[in-house]
Amino acid sequence: MDALELKKDFPVLVEKPNLHYLDSAASSLKPKCVIDKIDYYYNHLSCNVHRGVYQLSYEATDMYEHAREIIADFINAKTEEIVFTRGASDSLNLVAQSYGMTFINEGDEIITSELEHHSNFMPWLNVARVKKASVKFVELTKEGRITVEAFKKALTDKTKLVALTYVSNVMGYITPIKEIIKICHERGIIVSVDAAQAVPHMAIDVKDLDCDFLSFSGHKMCGPSGIGVLYGKFELLEKMPPVDFGGDMADEVFKDHMTFKVAPYKFETGTPIISGAIGLGEACLYLKKIGFDFISSHESRLARLAIDGLKKIPGVTVYNESVETGVVAFNIEGVHPHDAASIYDENGVCIRAGHHCAQLVTRFLNQISTTRASFYFYNTEEDVIALIDAVKKAKDFFSMF
């Protein structure tokens, strides 16, 4: 694969050849094949699914359910284990609101970490508040990592559920999630994995991981925004009650009681995100064609080049010097990341500045906020050079004040 050739697949990069997009951890760019697939649905079908007894609806339903099959194959799941949601945040909240509110009881313990995105922490904090349970944290290493050893120390006989990120959206570190899941299942503990930053960058096999739940978003993996996936083991999904009620999820409705369809449909209330699911299915095919061996090695190589270059600039601190993914977190001493980001933007460099919806990480680093550059397979060494140059310009500019 050639990143320069892959750039041609993305209309934004073709239209703006001088753009250096380094914010894929927030949202990736969309290839033309995904845009065309969505356009086909709206131009040629544009109708609802599951309901209509006419050919147009049959075709739309077929495209929608075929997307479910593609996504299931993408992570080695069964189709009935794929629930379409509005995004990873929605998926994580669904687990908390349905499984958590049903099966977490007073005195139980939920284990999480300071590396979590708010979407994988706040729902469980709320469950603990309502159910009178408690939230415990895995102690991070000085570098900011989750280790198996530290996780074991957090476990007690009261631990009922573990909610951890697979890849940190700020530090880019990979959690030893498979080993942690094995330990949990030996004790009958359920594990919910936030894989929003993992699925776009590495091959995921839910059967091999043996995770109970796994959540991810479409917009971070070349798919459209507004669509996400919750993978759940079917036997767990079947035990969980729906949290939204209405059209297309009901089986029978009477004046005094109601029954629901089987999973995943009982969790997909109302008109689903049809175009989003179809687009995400196409994105999975696109990523599979590129291959994760290339994706992971290419973005890690660029991150290594960026870190080595940033470390040579006096006054720049890099918070994740060891490379595992394409995420680089750093700051310029004495310069607020938001101020620095405005200079980067003037130089055509798009990166994220702030707490990245992960304030516990920011506090762990003892910072107000951080700057994050994130690389993907469509980035090149030219983007790294532009980043380094923009950081130097920002440092020089603010040194005058």
Sequence and secondary structure as in RCSB ss.txt:
>XXXX:A:sequence
MDALELKKDFPVLVEKPNLHYLDSAASSLKPKCVIDKIDYYYNHLSCNVHRGVYQLSYEATDMYEHAREIIADFI
NAKTEEIVFTRGASDSLNLVAQSYGMTFINEGDEIITSELEHHSNFMPWLNVARVKKASVKFVELTKEGRITVEA
FKKALTDKTKLVALTYVSNVMGYITPIKEIIKICHERGIIVSVDAAQAVPHMAIDVKDLDCDFLSFSGHKMCGPS
GIGVLYGKFELLEKMPPVDFGGDMADEVFKDHMTFKVAPYKFETGTPIISGAIGLGEACLYLKKIGFDFISSHES
RLARLAIDGLKKIPGVTVYNESVETGVVAFNIEGVHPHDAASIYDENGVCIRAGHHCAQLVTRFLNQISTTRASF
YFYNTEEDVIALIDAVKKAKDFFSMF
>XXXX:A:secstr
  HHHHHTT HHHHH TT EE BTTT     HHHHHHHHHHHHHT   SSS  SHHHHHHHHHHHHHHHHHHHHT
T  GGGEEEESSHHHHHHHIIIIIIHHH  TT EEEEETT  GGGTHHHHHHHHHHT EEEEE   TTS   HHH
HHHH  TTEEEEEEESB TTT  B  HHHHHHHHHHTT EEEEE TTTTTTS   HHHHT SEEEEESTTTTS T
T EEEEE HHHHHHS  SS STTTEEEE SS EEE  TTGGG  SS  HHHHHHHHHHHHHHHHH HHHHHHHHH
HHHHHHHHHHHTSTTEEES  S SSSEEEEEETTS HHHHHHHHHHTTEE EEE TT HHHHHHTT S EEEEE 
 TT  HHHHHHHHHHHHHHHHHHTT 
